[in-house]
Amino acid sequence: MTTNIFSFIVVLSVLILVHELGHFLVARLFGVGVLKFSLGFGPRIAGKTIGITDYRLSAIPLGGYVKMVGDEPDAEILPEDIPLSFNHKPLLNRFLIVAAGPFSNLLLAVVIFFGLFLITGIPILNPVIGKIDSASPAALAGIQISDRVTAINGRAIDSWETMAGMIASSQGRDLTLTLLRQGQPLDVVVTPQPKPSKNIFGESVDRYVIGVMSSGDAHCGVDGPQHRQTDSGNRIHQDAGRPHYDC
């Protein structure tokens, strides 16, 4: 329980720090004076004043704030402080200062996810058969569950997405699938059949399929049309009995 509370406070503090830092940096960019940059609310427990800004750590770590010169509409502003006043800046500048906090949190989320994908990789489905529809082209061709498709018409296949794309674009032409079954290569010829489906606009279209579904077996890597890099040692353990994505 104590660990959970501590973790919550740490995560919240990071989010608040990034949020308020966004306000602070953009305010300074547009020449707005910042009187206080506080992580937390309540009494000041530590900090340092640099220039006119009091950088402080406050007692209650459940928030934070940036206090700018002239950020209160009814506050009296000394003539010498008008160039530093928030409310005396153009509307666009004030909008950007206010929006900088949420935008900084959004940017933080993007950086975190990008970092995770960079370190752990992106889950990529392996071209391993998990289910075969009865009387489908795959069943008629003799394809079996747990077969791994290693090539189509001589082109190497290392992801379910690539395999599904080649089947869908076949226009019903015969395809030679190279399978790996119990460690032994095997070639079969399969003829994709059209299957009625809808595109992203809700229009009815025919999608060519052979009647198979993925086993859900996957690996982590970077998958792209020009570059594909995988880490065979970093496996994702899924329920092999549950099929995913038909083609």
N, C-alpha and C positions, 0 to 999 in steps of 0.2 A: 504493500500500500504506500509506504513512504517513498519507495523507488518510483512508483507511478506518479506521485505528486511532484517529485523532483524532476522527473522527465517532462511532465506537463509544463512546469515552470520554465525549464530550459528551452523547450520548443517554442513556447509562447513568447519568451524573451527575445529569441532570435527573430521571430516573425515581426514583433513590435520594433525591434532595432532596425530591421531592413525597411519596414514601412516608414518609420520616422526619418530614417536616413534619406529616403527618397524625397520627402518634403524638404528636409534641410538642404540637400545638395542643389535642388532646383531653385529654392529660395535664394541661396547664395549666388547661383548662376545669374539670377535676374537682379541682383543687388539689394535684396531684402535683408535687413538686419535681423539676426536671430539672437534673442536674449537668453533663452534657455533651451537646452537639448537634454531631455530627461528620459531615462529608462526607468519606468516605474512611476508611481504616484506617491503623494504624501511627503513627509519630511525628507530633506536632503541628508543622506548618510555619508556620501563621499562625492568627490568631483574636483574639477579644476576649471578656472576661468581663463579663457584665452580671448584676448580682445574684449568684445562686449558679450561674448557668449559664455554662459555658465554650463559646462558639460557636467551633468550630475547623475548619480545613481540614487534613486529614491527608495523609500522603505517598503512600499507595496509593489511587488513585481508583477502586477496584473494589468499593465498598460504602459503608457508613455506619452509624451507630447513634445511638440516644438512650439515654443513661444516666440512669436515674431514681433518686430516693431510694427505698431499700427494694425494688428490683426483683430482688434475690437472696434466695431463701427463707431461707437460713441466716445472712444478714448480721445483725449486731447493729445495732439502731437506737437512737439516743439518744432519751430521752423527749421532748425538744423537737422531734425530727424526725418523730415518729409521725404528726402531722397531714399531713405531706408525703409519707408512705410509700405507695408503690404497693401493696404487699401488705396494707396496712391499710385499703384502700378497699373498698367493696362489690363483690361479684362482677360485677354489671352494669357498673359503672364500669371495672373492669379489662378486661372483655370488649370494651367499646367502645374503650378505648385501644389494645388489640391489633389490633382490626379496622379501626381508622382508617387504618392504613398501606395495606393492599390496597384499601380503599374509595377512598382518595385517588388511587391509580393508575387505578382504574376511572373515577373522575370526570374525571381528566385525559384519558383516551381519549375520553370523550364530548365534552368541550370541544374537543379537537383535531378530531374528525370533524365536529362542529357548525360549527366555524370554517371547515373546508375546504368544506363544503357551502354555507356562507353566502357564501364568496368565489367559488368556482368553479361553484356550482349543482349540481343533481341531474340525472344523465343521464335524458333522457326520449325514448323512441322516437317518431319521426315516423310518421304514418300513411301510409307508403309501401309499396306491395306489392312483396314480394321473390320470392314463389313462389305459384303457383296450382295446386291439385289438379285433375287431369283429371276431367271430368264433374261438377265441383262447381258449386254455385249461382253462384259468381263466374265460372267459366269460361263457363257458359251465358249469363250476363248480358253477356259481352263485356269483362269487366275484364282488364286487361293488366299485365304486370310493369312496374314503375316508375311506375304510376299512383299519384297522391297523393289520398287521400280528404280533401276539404275540408269536407264537410257530409253529414249524414244526416238526411233528412226536414226539411231546412232549418236544422238545428242545426249550428253551426260545430264542426268537429273539428280539434284541433291536437295530439293525441297518440294513439298506438296504443292505450293503455289506455282512453281514452274511447271510441274506435271499437269496441274489442272488447266493452266493457261494453254499449253500445247494441245490438250484434248479439246478445249473449247474452241480453239481456232482451227481445228482440223477440217471443218465443213463436211464432216461425214466421211472423209477419206480414210482408208486403212492405215493403221499405225502399228509399227513393230515395236512392242515393249520388251525391253530386256529386263528380266526379273532376277532377283537373287533369292533362291528358295533353299533353305537349310544349307547355306554356304555354296550352293551350286548355281551357276548362271543358266538362264533359260529364256529363249525367245518365244513370244507368242504374238499372233496378229489379231488385232481387235478393231472393230468398226464402230466408231462412236455413233450414237443415235440422238436425234434432236429431242429435247425435253422442254415443254412450255414453261416459261418463267417470266418474271417482270423485271425490267430495268429500273434504274433509280428514278425515272420519271413516271413509273407505273404503267409503262407500255408493255404489251405482250410481245415477247421475243422467244426464239428458239435457241436453247443453249445445248451444245453437243456434250454428251456425257457417256460414260461407259458403265455407270451403275456401281460405283465403289465409294466408300467413305474412309476417312483417315482413322488410324488406330489411336491417334492422339500422342504418339511418340514424337518427341521434339528434342532439339538441341539449342544451345545459345550461340549466337553469332551475329554477324553483320550481313544482311541479305539485300542485294541490289541487282539490277539488271546487268551492270558492268563489273561489279565486284562482289564476291561472296566469300566471306571468311568465317570459319566455324571453329568451335572449340569442342572437340569430340569428348573431352573429359568432363565437360560441364553439362550434365544431362538434366532434363526436367522429368521428374517421375510423375506420370499421370496414369489414370485408370485405362489400361490398354483395351479393356472391354467396352469402353464408351467411345463410339465413333464420332468424328468431327469432320465437317465439310465434305459434301458429296461432290463427285465429278464423274 
